[in-house]
Amino acid sequence: MTNQPEKPKIGISSCLLGNKVRYDGEHKFNANIIAALGLYFDFVPFCPEAETGMGVPRKPIHLVRRGNKIHALEVDKHANNFTQQLENYCLVNKHKISEISGFILKARSPSCGVQNVQVFQENEAAGIVEHMGEGIFARMLKKQFPLMPLEEEGRLADPVVLNNFIEQVFSNTGTVIHE
């Protein structure tokens, strides 16, 4: 029996693997990603919201600018601020993340979105999108692991983006791709 080389590990938003960890108790299983990337990589699920004790199901959160800082606040009760625990999640899991060669994250998530996450204004203009930003966990990943390939699941439907992501991950591991 020959030993197969170990596949590189990539982190993935747990909901994309079919785990019911979202605020509404559901998942966002993405069979295309699993089929396309499961050939090359082993998946390591991450869910900053569920894994920091926010519960499943839970009240939804969104991003709100307060002064110069973006906060992850419960939609109905802005007094419930989850920013610090989402930031700490990356720090607490730094060793586990350091063994990862790339990440696939849930688009538009206030914790995992890499880009185009709605950031709302606070106070008088509540409910108005001020700009598009990035999720708290995604921002911390970029800060703590600046060379880590990060991609959102929706963009991976584009074959060029998919191939680029695969190449970046293998470059990050030092592994040569054999076709």
N, C-alpha and C positions, 0 to 999 in steps of 0.2 A: 504494500500500500504506500503510495507516495503522499507526502505532505503537501497540501496546497498552501501557497503563501497566504499569510493573513491579509485580509482586505483592509484598506484604510477605514477608519471610523469617521463618520460624519454625524454631527448633531442634527437633530430634526425636531421641529415643533411636534410634540406628542400627538396633537389632534390630527396631524397629517397621516399618522400611522393608524388611525382609526380608534385611538383612545378617547373615551368620553371625558375630556378634561376641560372643555370650554365652559364659559360662564353659564350657558343655557343647558349644560349637562350633555351636550352633543359632541360630535367630532366633525372633522373635515377631511375624511380619508381621501387620499389622492393616489389612486391605483397607478396612474401614469408614472408618477415619480418613483413609486416602489418598484415597478417593473423595469423602468429605464435605468435607475441608479442602483438597484439591489444587485445587479450583476457585478458592479465594481466596488461597492462599499457596504460596510456593516453600519446599520443605523443605531444611534444612541438617542433615545427620546429625552426631551427637555420640555417642561412646562413651568415657567417661572411663577405664574399665577397660582396654579394648583399646588406646586411644591413649596410655596412660601406660606401655605396655610389659608389661602383665600377661600377654599372650599369649592365643591362642585355639587349642585349648581351654586352660583353666586350672583350678586348684583354686578352688572357690567361696569367697567371703568372706561374712562377716556382721558386724553391728555389735555391739560389746561395750563396756559401760561400764567404764572403769578410773578410779576416783576420780571427778573431776568432768567427765571428757572421754569422748566417744564415739569409739571407734576402729573402723576397718575392718580386720578381721583374717581371715587365712586360717582356714577352718573347722577344719582338722585341726591346724594349727600356729599357735597364737596368737603365736608369736615373729615370724611374717611379718606385719608391720604396713604397710598401704597407705594409711593415713590422710593422711599428708603429701603423697604424690604425687597423691591425689585432690583435696585442697585446692588444691594448686599448679596443677592442671589448669585450674581456673577463672581463676586469676590469669594464667597463661601465655596463655590464650585470651581474655583480656579484650577485646582489640580486635575479634576475630571475633564474640564474644558481643554486643558493643555495637551491631553491625549487625543483630541479631536483634530481632524485635518480640514474641516470646513463645516458650514452650517446651512441648512435649508430652513427658513423661517416662514411663519404664517404672515401673509401680506395683510396690511392695514391693522394689525394687532397693536394695541397700545403698549404691549410689552415686547412683542417680537417683530413688528413691522420694520423693514430695513429702510423704506422710503414711503412717501405718500400716505403717512398716517395723519389723520386730522388732528390738529391742535386748535383747541377752542379758546376764545377770549373769555375772560371771567368778568363778573359784576354786571354792569349795565347791558353789555352786549352778549350775555350768556346765550349759548346755542349757536353763535356765529363762528364759523371756521376762520381763524386768523391766518393760518398757513399750514402747509404740509410738512411733517417732520418725520422723526424716526421713533420707534418704540424704546422704552427705557432699557430693556435687556439688550436689544440690538445696539443701542448707543454704547452701553457698557462693554459689549463684546468688541466693538470697534476700538474703544479706548484701551482695553486691557490686552487685546490681541489684534493689533493693527494690520498684520499680514494675513489674517485668517480670511479665506474666501467665504463670503456671506451672500446668499441669494434667497429671494422670495419664491415660493412655489409657483405662482402664476407666471413669472418670467421664464421658468424652465420649460414651458410649452414651446418656446422658440428654440428650434434646433441649434442655432448659433449660440445662444445664451447657455443652453444645456451643455454643449461641447466645450465652451469656454470654461464653465464651472468645473467640469470633469478635469480638464487640463490644469486648472488652477489648483484643485485639490491634490492631484498627483504631483504637481510641482512643489506643493507645500510639504509633501511626505518624502520627496526625493525619489519616488518610485517612477520607473519608466513604464509607459503604457505599451503593451504588445497587442497588436490587433490580429 
